[in-house]
């Protein structure tokens, strides 16, 4: 930690963010996999039929994956998830730190609600654009529709058959999901923290628990608000020829599933995003304190 303490503050924020992202990504990958399968029910999924349409549930999907692919199948897509989330979380936290300095806020100064939303949106947009090719591969890996052998093989295959457009498909819904999520999350998180007495946050015993609790509350609210964009993103990245734009995906979801279709996979995503973000922020807060970033 003494060596890291001498690094540039933005780089320290990147390292702390990447480290926190590693744990949360590995731990909650099964929830992301189940969410993707729920949004793309396939013929090999045993499920209830409602109104003539297949309606697999979260437990059904989970059981089916374990039955067909064993326990290790729940971590399908782990490589692209790590390749996306670890540097992605690092880029987000370092961008956030840099942006906060640019608007004249010191390390320990609180953000207003509007500042938190704006900084969260901009920071997530920067990391989201940079990592959209990995996001596409991650979605396809988890769906079970595509059979890529490796991350590099997937990149080559998509570029060869679909070009740059294939590597960036679903960018609009991805940003419409991630940027508002991060903005709302940061706002809820910072505002909740500001309501807690400072001495509680600095307590060795209660500090981490309070950070985690604030993160859970912020994650639930932000996840629900941005889930429809996640459904559209999944459709566009799995079937780019069928859904060339957001409008066509939205029309299909509404005609096929109705309003409820925009919230398919909401439970596993809410669990994963809420717990993952809460853990990432808790670990980030502890690491930055130990390396002198706070």
N, C-alpha and C positions, 0 to 999 in steps of 0.2 A: 504493500500500500504506500510505502514511502517513495518508491520510484514513480508510481502513478500520480502522486501528489504534485510532482513537478511538471506534469503535462499541461497543455493548453486547456482551459476550462471547457471549450466546446468538445475537444477530444475526450476529456474525462466524462462528459455527459454521454457521448457516444458509447464509450466502453461500459458505463454503468447501465445504460439502456439495453445494450446488446446482451449483457450478462443476465439482466432481469428477464429479458425476452426469451432466453434459452430455456429456463426452467418452466415458465408458463406455457410455452409452445409445446414442449414434450408432454407435459402433464395433461393438457386439455385437448390434444389432437383428436382423440376418439369422438369428442363432442362435435368437432368441426366436420369430421367424416360423416357422422350420422346426419348432421344438418344438410350436407350436400346431397346425400342419398334421399332424404325426405323431399327435397326440392326437385329431384329427378327420379321418381319411382320407376323402376324397370320391371320387365316381365318376370324376372326370376325372384322377385320379392313376394313372399307370401303375405297377403294383406287382406283386410276387409274390403268389401266393395260397397260403396255408398253411391246411390243414384247412377249405377252403371259404370262408375269410375273407381279405379284402384285408390284406396286411401290407407297407405301404410302408416303405422304409428311409430313413435320413437323406439319403444321396446321391441316391436316387431323387426325394425331395421337392425337394431343392435343384436338381437338374437340371430337374425339371418346372417349377419356378417361373421359372427363367431362360429356358426354352423358351417358356413361355406369356406371361410378364409382363416378360421381359428383365431385365437386371441390376438396374434400378431397382426391380423387383418385390420384391427381397430386403429393401427398406426400406419395404415396405407397412406402414402403421400407425405411421409415424415420428412423426406429429403427436401422436396420443394417448400414444405412448410418452414423448415429451419432456414432454407436459403432466402425465404421471403421475410419471415417474422423477425429473425435475429438482427440482420442489418436494418430491417424496416423500423423496429423499435428503437434501435440505436440512432438512426437518422432522425426519427421523430423527436426523441429527447434532445439530441444535439441541436436540431433546428429550433426547437422550442427555447432552449437556453440562449441561442444566438439571437433569436427574434426578441426575446425578453430584454436582452442587453441593448438591442437596437432602439427600443422604445423608451429607453432610459430607466428601466427597472433594475434595481440591485437584486442580488441573489435572494435576499430575505423579504423583499417587498411583495405585498399581496397584489394580485391582479383583480381588477374590477370584473364584473360579470361579462361586460361587452368585450373587454380586452382578452379575457380567457377564451371566449368563443372565437374571436378573430385569430388569435395566435394558434389555437388548436386546429382550426380549419386550414390555415396556411401551412403549418408544419406537416400535417397529414397529407396535404396535396403534394407537397414537395417529395415526400417519401413514396407516396402512392404512384406518382407518375414514373419515378425512377425504377420501381419494382413491378410494374404492370405485367411484363412478360412472365415473371415467376408466378404471379397471381393466376394467370391463365393456366399455366402448367399445373399448379397446385389444385385448382378446381377440377381439371380433367383427370388428374391422378385419382382424386378422391371419388369421382363419380362412378368409376368402374366401366365407363363407356369406352375410354381410350386405354390402350395397352402399351404404354411407353416403357422402354427398358431402363432408361436413365434420364437424368436431368438434361444433360447435353444432347442426348438423342432426341428428346422431346423438343428442345429448341430448334434443332436442325430440321426435324420432321415438320414442325409447324411453319417454319420459315420457308421451306421448300414447297409446301402445298398451299399455304395461305399468305405468305409474304409478311411484311411488316404489319399489315392490318390484322392478321391472325394473332400476332404477338401482343397486340394492343386492344383486341376486341373486349368490349365490356368496360372500357376505361371510364365512360360517362357514368354508368350506374355504380362502378367501384368508387369513384370520387364522391358521387351523390350519397353513398353509404358511409364511407370512411371519414370524409372531411367533416360533415355535420356531426357524426358520432364523436369524433375527437373534440370538436368545438363544444358540443353539449356536455360531453364527459368532463372536459377540463373545467367548464363553468360550474357544473354541479359539484365536482370534486373540490375545487378551490373554495367555493362558497360554503360548502359543508365544513371544511377544515377551519375556515375563519370563524365559524360559530362555536368551535371548540376552544376552551381556554388554552392558552399557549403552554402553560406548565404541564398540561396533560399530554400535549404532543411531544414535549421534550422528555417525558418520563420514560425511563429505560424499559419499564414493564408494560406500560399501557400504550406507548407511542405507536408501535407496529400494529397493534389491534385496532387502534383508532383510524390509522391510515387505511387499513384493509376495509374496515366498516364503511368509511367514507367512499372508498372505491367501489364497493358492492352497490351502494345506493345509487351512485352516479351511473354505474354500468347498466343497471336495470332500466333506468329512465332513458338513457341514450340508445340502448339496444332496441327498445320498442319503437322509438321514433324513426329509426333508420332501417328497419327490417325489410320493408317492401323493396327498397333499392337492392338489397342483397339477393332477393328472389330473382329480380330482373337480371342482375349481374350473372348469376349462375346460368340462366337460360341462354344468354348471349354468348357466354364463353364456351358452353358445351355444344351449342348448335349455331355457329356464326352465320351459316348459309340461310338457315330458317329464320333467324332473328337478327337482321343486319342493323337494327337500331332499337332504341329503348321503347319507342312507341309500339312497334310490332310485338315485342315481348310482353308489354303491359296488356295489350289487347288479347293476346293468347291466354295469359294467366287469368284475366277477368272472365273470358268466355268459357274457359275450361273448368275453373275452380270457383269462380265468383270472388267476392271481396276477401273471403277467408284465404284464398290462394296467395295473397300478398304476405301472409304471415305463416306460410308453410316453413317448418323448421325453426320457428321462433324460439321454442323452448330450449333446444340444445344450443342454438346460437347465443341466446341470452345468458345461459349458464356459462358457456365458454367465454364469451366476450367480457361478461361481468367479472368472473373469477380470474380470468387471464389479466385483464386490465388492473384489477385490484391488487393482484400479486405483483405485477410488473411495477406498479407505482410504489407499493410497499417496499419491495426490494431496492428499487431505485432510490427512494428516500433514505434508506439505511446505508446504501453504498456511498451515495454522494456525501452523506454526513461523515462517513469514515475516511473518505479521501480528500476532505476539505473543500468540497464544492459548495457546501452550505455553511 
